[in-house]
Structure formats: structure tokens, C-alpha cells
Amino acid sequence: MSELEQGNGQRPPTPVSGVDDGGHRRLAPRPLDRPPVDPTLATAFGRPHGVDGAFAGRAHAPHQQQPVNLAPPTPEALSSAFGRPPGAGETRLQRPPALDASGEPEVEPVFWEGKPAGDAWRDPAASAVIGPPAIGEDPPKAADAPATPGPQLSVPELLFGRRVKPTALALLLVVVLAVGSAGGLVGWGLGRMGNPLTDGSVTLAEVKTAKERPVGSVADVASRVTPGVVSIEFKGANIAGVGSGVVIDGAGYVLTNDHVVAPAVQDSSAKLTVVFTDGKRATARVVGRDSKTDLAVIKVEVTNPTVIQFGNSDDLQVGDTVLAIGSPLSLSNTVTEGIVSALNRPVTAAGENGGPAVTYDAIQTDAAINPGNSGGALVDSSGALVGINSSIRTETGGSVGLGFAISGNYARRVSQELIREGQVKHADMNVNVNSVSAETAEGARVQNVPSDGAAAAAGIVENDVITKVGDRLVRNAAEFTVAVREHEIGETVPVVLARQGRELTLQVTLRSD
């Protein structure tokens, strides 16, 4: 066992004697203080038996003569880039600190007790010192004499690389011009002779008479009606859009949809501008709005505008030809043709910004109607206004042949009231209904009846199902609304309803909404 394992884990201090290094004295090492070792730890972590030093012995194989593997030579590119400069020999890149001319390092004094020490490494607090570079700077070279400009090249030297005679250069220019002229003449002659089928003297005949367009044709109606349909632009700080409108009076009154002008009314920074077919523009002001039927009237200051005359929309029949005129997708003066697909089609849409629902009696048409057609004209084959294009029904966002226009007769009545009064009142039964369909009855079921309304005064109660108002059948809530609005305020109309399996007819005097 080693001395550590045999004893108390301490070794006797090894005597160190100072060594003279030429007159300078070295520091003796500090005495070692080895605390006693726990026998348990010595058993666990002590050196194995027979091992005296810090490293175990290694068995060496018998000495065999083996070839020495030398490193491959350095590539020439690396040698030239990173090798020592010529004549440098084995000079080190960095001289040791304080190397004198003889090549022997000077002994630096220690920084304690004023006594020198032979080895600077004995002082752990000694700072690193960087010596001078291995190779000194090249001595400055004498300033070069200023370069004198060489002789400049002449034009012949620049073109031909050597001097030529001016006469030869002029002769060459003449030859080049002659060859170019001859080539141009030959090309012109071959071009005229190359295609015998062409003739530059031919002038095509022009038809003198225009195409006949009979009265009542689509072209005739469009040419007469289009000047009376305008584009309505609204633009503000945060909104912008385009709709359509119809000039209905020579004083500059324009009928359009309420949802066309509503954004401009709600935004004080917005401006309404009416654009006519001839490009003339005029600022518009809102005269009146009816959000319940999606109609509005605006006014512009113009002189002698083209006015569209109202027709009788009650004379329309399914299959009649109609034209839709407006500015779909901001394309002004657009005319599309179709037919009347259905009449008296109740349409309900959400109101603007949470307002009351929009409900109107619509004319359904398959004439192409797209966003921007709103407020435009739906005219019959004579050019009379029979509807105001208002909405479409689609699942793709585009026209699929299901367009709806507000009835012309109803639009005429509402617009006239807006121009006269600035607002419009509608007949109302003062009752809330929802659509219902059952085996016994189909119509509008009464949900609640205000005590001071027209329905309560006539004896209508909750859960009654209204099936007819006046002469019009009621099959849902929207149809009930438009059927009531067809009548005047104060008018008494018969109302047919179903109550507990029985059919009743009550006389209801309509009031204002």
C-alpha cells in the first residue's frame, strides 16, 4: 500500500532547497497542509494496490521497428499564401518580450520586496506583454516621379489599330455608302416583286346607309332612356362606392335606393356626386329617405335634364321584355335585357346599421343585375319606368338571373311624398307577425297585439293566422307587410284569419306606422 493508505493520508513535506540562478533567488514553495483522510473515503477513492503515483502503469509491447508516417507536403497555394517570406528562415512571428539585440531575454524584476526573481512566471499577477512584430516595416521608398501622359490616339488608330492615310479612309467611306445604297435598292425592288397579290391602290367600299333600328327595338329604347339614368358616386374619408339613379323630374330630382345614399348620410365627410351620360357632374343633396322600402330622393342643380316617365307596373305580365339600366360594377351606361320572371314577389332585407327591416313588393327579372345597378331603371319595351332595381339573390356574389326591382307604381307614390314632405308614412295594422305553414293554415301568425293598435281595436288576438288582407293572399310575414302598405292610412280593409280551426273576417281600420 502507498504511504497515503498506510498512514493518516498525509505525506511528509519534501524539502526544497533554493537554487541559485546567477545571483537571483527563487521563492520556496508553500508548505503543504494535508488534513486527515477518512478511512471510508480512502477505501472508496484511494489508489489501488501497487499504484504509487497519480497514473497507473501501462504495459508496453515489445519494441518493433515501424515505418514513420510523415505528413503530406503543404500545397503550393497554401505555402505561397501563409508561408514565411523569402529569407525569413526560422524566424518566429512574435519575438518574446524584452528580447535584446543578443537574442537573450532580460531578467525582469519581481514586484515585491524590491528583489528580482529569475522567472517572471513565478508571479501569477504579472501582466501580459506583447513584443514588437517579427518582421519590421519596409523602409520608405523614394517618391516616384509624376507620370507624364502618353500620346493620345487619333481616329484612324482608334478604329483600325494603326495609322492609315486619309485618302484610304475616305475611299472606304465611299465604298460603304455605295454598297448600302445598292442593297437598299435591291431590297425595295424584291419587296415589290415578291408578292404579286398586293395592290396599294385598292380602296374598300363603305356602306352609306345605317342599319335600320325599328321603333321599340332594344337599341331604340336604350338610346332614349339611357340619358335619364345617372351614376351616383359617394366618397368620404372612410367610404367610397357607386350606385345608380333615375331622373324623375326636370327640377333635378333623382330617385334611387336608400342604401345607395345611406353611407354618405351617415358619414359627414362624404360627398354625393351625380354623373350624367355626357360626363357632366353635379353635387347632390338628400331630399328624403324611406328606409323601410329602400327608396330615397336626391336633388342636383342642372338645366334641362332628360327625364324618364313612369309607366304602369300593374300592367306588366310574366314574360314581358324589360331592360335594366345602371352602373353595375362601376360600369356606367350599362344596358341588359331580360323578361319579367315573377310579379308581386315580397322581398325582405336587413336594414342599414341595425335599422328597421326593408320590405317591398318586387318585380323579379332575369335581366343581369349586379352591385352598382341599385337605384337604376327597369323599363318596359316602350321605355317607361316600371321598377327601381334594388337587389339580387345569389349564392356566388354575382348575377344568376334572380334580380328584384321595386314596383314602379309604389316607387312613384313614395318618391312623390318624399319630394313634397321630405318623409313618408305607411299604413300599418300595429301588430307583430311571423311566417307559419301548416296543414290547416298558411300565412302570418300574430305574435303580439299592442293594446292601442288597429289590430287590437278590430279584435285580432295572439296566435291568429292572417291569410288575406283586402284582395291579396298572405302566405308569409313579408307578404302581410306589403299587403297592408298597399292601402292608405285610415282605410278600412277586410282581414281574413284562422282562429282555432275557424275562419273569420274582421274589418280593420289601418293606422300610420
Disulfide bonds with the S-S distance in Angstrom:
none
